[in-house]
Amino acid sequence: MTQNKRDHSLNLAPASIDDYRELARRKLPRQLFDYIDGGAFGESTLAANRDDLHRIQFRQRVLRDVSTRSLSTTVLGEELALPVILAPVGFGGMFARRAEVQAAKAAEHAGIPFCESTLSICGLEEVAAAVKRPVWFQLYVMKDRSYAEDLMARAQAVGCTTLVLTVGPPVGRSTLPRRTKRRQRPDCASETVASRRRSLHPHQVGPRRSPSAVDR
Ligand SMILES: Cc1cc2nc3c(=O)[nH]c(=O)nc-3n(C[C@H](O)[C@H](O)[C@H](O)COP(=O)(O)O)c2cc1C
């Protein structure tokens, strides 16, 4: 395959975070890509975080015994093969078919936890049934506290061991990407919250619609 062809297909072997970003940009409809790629408001925190991360470098060590290496660690009493956790991503199932299930399986394969978002497209039960490793559950606490209790009971029933409480967005839309229509969160349904008739999106995205853009 010529270099030119590779550049114009999705068949790019990703070697960096930027490569994964480029693959996502090529694959996803603009609105979905912007939702993942963008930060809040002026994206100044996003830029500052990127700058901070770029300043962190691996310290190269040479002439060391590398015959036994381990990246494993323990977080909240749980053994992790790598110091990485798949963070909750709302509407993940919009970006790939049954994405939360795929992500949970990938995390299990890698020996790390997957955290199911309150706003996941695939329901807790479906995700938990797909893996042996206990799934973590992220909770947005809404005004309707009984709703949060229902979600926690469901998480407990499917064997979730860790509850991740998000206290980030005290004011609606504070985490929404900017740039109006193109950068709004996708309007879709979450099976995790589907047990209630009304939309329970904490940022008041519209009523439930079809489950996934990529399933269509
Ligand atoms: C597209 C997107 C969706 C997210 N959805 C959620 C969510 O549903 N619940 C939540 O608690 N955090 C959510 N987050 C926050 C992430 O879980 C994570 O905490 C945050 O992105 C910081 O990690 P990072 O610096 O590696 O991106 C989301 C982040 C992004 C970029």
The ligand as an ORCA input file, in Angstrom:
! r2SCAN-3c Opt
* xyz 0 1
  C     -16.110     13.302     25.953
  C     -16.013     13.229     27.446
  C     -17.068     12.722     28.173
  C     -16.989     12.626     29.560
  N     -18.042     12.110     30.254
  C     -17.977     12.022     31.592
  C     -19.062     11.469     32.317
  O     -20.073     11.051     31.764
  N     -18.946     11.406     33.669
  C     -17.827     11.869     34.323
  O     -17.795     11.787     35.558
  N     -16.776     12.359     33.647
  C     -16.826     12.456     32.309
  N     -15.767     12.962     31.626
  C     -14.543     13.310     32.350
  C     -13.520     12.186     32.214
  O     -13.993     10.996     32.836
  C     -12.181     12.566     32.876
  O     -12.333     12.709     34.252
  C     -11.662     13.861     32.324
  O     -11.722     13.843     30.926
  C     -10.216     14.114     32.796
  O      -9.376     13.138     32.321
  P      -8.406     13.441     31.045
  O      -7.553     14.573     31.470
  O      -7.665     12.146     30.858
  O      -9.311     13.764     29.892
  C     -15.822     13.049     30.245
  C     -14.757     13.564     29.495
  C     -14.849     13.663     28.127
  C     -13.680     14.228     27.362
*
